[in-house]
């Protein structure tokens, strides 16, 4: 099992995406056999599983890898040798891994985070070797690029976790199990020999290559390309930054991250892990510390948050300190091929149960939810992962009014409603009434994916500018809301054009003004905002939701009313499950239909997104069609002869 490194692998031409090789997966322990299906092939490709209970400080960070085999555990917060853990991780599968009854990894009711790294050239590699006392000694690897971070451990003796990082000074190292600042390796200095694309170096006299001792190393690449359709996209970066006098820094990666490992190298401080699934969000995040047993902690308003091209730190680290990081790109990178993989309409009944998770069946990045009956609080409350959770609850905004962000309490799950895999949280909040006993409720769940849906948070500047996005195609519908102050929901729609704006909270016709988009259409990488205070107010935070036509999944389009039954062909192979319609040549509401409440050949309930009015039933205004949907002759408000309409439909 412990060979001296491994044969270097020739990088294949197969297309790879980050979702093929990395996963953050949250689960609740069952105390019984449990299969984690995260889509990562470990059994034939190899890799690492890193587990940690989130809600307790009584268990360790536990690592299993395919090179050492199942039930062989190492602990990043301990110097212990490898430990055999019966009934722990019992199998590496083609779509994840299996757990048994060991309480450290699968205690009933306990909440866990798991991070899975698959072996893949230009991303990650696992290497084992048996020491021979050589100093320095070359160990071969198959990373296919120069390792930028190496974390390794003696597996049969007590020892520290040594960390090499490309941003550290020559011969300097860190230790994953300690808070220590960087130190000089004075007894062998293996790091004086820079790793290559086929080898890295260890030394016998410093405990990294002791004769007959066994070792494991985890190797991480840096900006090596190898991913995406062209094979040139970067998915992992190992770098450093220095904070300013307030502890702030802005870091450019060229992509939005989903997972970041941090360590202040110039100061004694904890190691810290953030990820999008638990909460790597605009202002508030949730950290775990590899060097301690500490439970997950909310870091508060001084935090780490991602941008479309990197991340920002705001007073989280000490002033004027150097911080190293390993960052992994947010996925998915693949364009979806089915609407059910990225969108779910949910009709549910309120229970008045606090901390309730509504299961959507998809990783939910954004949700809109409201009570279906008439009420002054019958708003579509919008929440999302990127704006995140706080100690106050979930940041939400109402679709039919101009209010700033507010906070819906209580939180759900450890770390809030969007700190779960598939779904969103509601409680017994009597103000929003999203879970009042026996009430009929409606929710829409959206997953971010290329060509379908993206989200961007930004801070206004009050001057003409472009905003970078990761939709991957030209956005055809952009909905922007000012978060930190009152402001309208401003809508760009390609059928209306770049000289006009609509308002989601209003029935008004398109408003012509260069202050919105500067008469400039968005591109596949940026959209333009001008000086309008609702979308670019100085120092005010904003959120933008971007949609596009994705073949077989979604359609942004327009049609002209006929006053007779007509089919709106969206290019789908099954009927639309979500339909949003707005008249554009005259005033008109924003009409919503969905398959959760029913789109049939008979009567279909609808809700108007711009009002708090109750759901309306008893009218046959839309019908199903295998290519999209139909509007009927009776539908005067969405099919008036010669009137023009825009729509968003999702299959």
Secondary structure, DSSP 4 states (H G I P E B T S, - for coil): ---SS-PPPPPP-----HHHHEEEEEEE--SS-EEEE-S---TTT-EEEEEEESS-SSS--EEEETTT-TTEEEETT--PPPEE-TTSEEEEETTEEEE-S-HHHH-TT-EEEEEEEE-BTTTEEEEEEE----EEEEEE---SS--SEEEEEESSS----EEEETTSPTTEEEETTS-PPPEE--SS-GGGS---SSEEEEEGGGTSS-TT-EEEEEEE--S---BSTTS-B--EEEEEEE--TTS-EEEE-SS-EEEEEEEESSS----EEEETTT-B-SS-BEEB-TTS-PPPEE--SS-EEEETTEEEE-S-SPTT-EEEEEEEE-S--SPPS-GGGTEEEEEEE----TTEEEE-SS--SEEEEEESS--TT---EEEETTT-EETTEEEEEETTS----EEE-S--STT-TTSSSSEEEE---TTT-SS-TT-EEEEEEE--BTTTEEEEEEE--SS-EEEE---SS--SEEEEEESSS---EEEEETTT-TTEEEETT--PPPEE-HHHHTT----SSEEEE-S-HHHH-TT-EEEEEEE--BTTTEEEEEEE--SS-EEEE-S-SS--SEEEEEESSS---EEEEETTT---SS---BEETTS-PPPB-S---EEEETTEEEE-TT-HHHH-TT-EEEEEEE-
